[in-house]
């Protein structure tokens, strides 16, 4: 696995989120990058709009957003939702 700098991880995350975002916007929601912690390999994101209180938000996060990001950026171990 090629190790990316924190800046490179953030840039790659932003690129991947740009591809995911239209699907969330279609339902009135969105996702935004908050921060990446290299020591723990945890990425924090914020769900906004309709995704904020949607009962399926965790499924969207785990089965959709997390799956795609970890596949494309193996340096990320886990994704956490923050407010």
C-alpha positions in Angstrom: 0.0 0.0 0.0 1.4 3.4 -1.0 1.3 5.7 2.0 -0.2 9.1 1.2 0.4 12.2 3.3 -2.5 13.6 5.3 -2.9 16.3 2.6 -3.0 13.7 -0.2 -5.6 11.7 1.7 -7.7 14.8 2.1 -7.4 15.6 -1.6 -8.3 12.0 -2.6 -11.3 12.0 -0.1 -12.6 15.2 -1.6 -12.4 13.7 -5.1 -14.3 10.6 -4.1 -16.9 12.6 -2.2 -17.5 14.6 -5.3 -18.5 11.4 -7.1 -20.7 10.3 -4.2 -22.3 13.7 -3.5 -24.9 13.7 -6.4 -26.6 10.6 -5.1 -27.1 12.2 -1.7 -28.1 15.6 -3.1 -30.8 13.8 -5.1 -32.5 12.9 -1.8 -31.9 16.3 -0.3 -28.7 15.4 1.7 -25.0 15.8 1.4 -21.7 14.8 3.0 -18.7 16.9 3.8 -15.1 16.2 4.9 -14.3 17.1 8.4 -10.8 15.7 9.1 -8.5 12.7 8.7 -6.5 11.5 11.7 -3.4 9.7 10.3 -2.5 8.1 13.7 -5.8 6.2 14.0 -6.5 6.2 10.2 -10.0 7.5 11.0 -11.8 9.8 8.6 -14.5 12.1 10.0 -17.4 13.3 7.8 -20.5 15.3 8.5 -23.8 14.3 6.9 -26.0 17.3 6.1 -29.4 18.2 4.8 -31.9 15.3 4.9 -29.0 12.9 5.8 -28.6 14.6 9.2 -31.6 12.9 10.8 -32.4 10.2 8.3 -33.0 6.7 9.9 -30.9 5.2 7.1 -28.0 7.6 7.6 -25.7 4.9 9.2 -26.5 2.5 6.4 -25.7 5.1 3.9 -22.4 5.9 5.8 -21.3 2.2 6.2 -22.6 0.5 3.1 -22.1 3.4 0.7 -19.7 6.1 1.7 -17.3 4.1 3.9 -17.2 1.1 1.4 -16.2 3.4 -1.5 -13.7 5.4 0.4 -11.9 2.5 2.0 -11.8 0.7 -1.3 -10.2 3.7 -3.1 -8.1 4.8 -0.1 -6.9 1.8 1.8 -5.0 4.0 4.2 -8.4 4.8 5.8 -9.4 2.2 8.4 -12.8 3.6 9.5 -15.2 6.5 8.9 -17.0 8.2 11.7 -20.0 10.6 11.5 -19.7 13.8 13.4 -22.1 16.6 13.9 
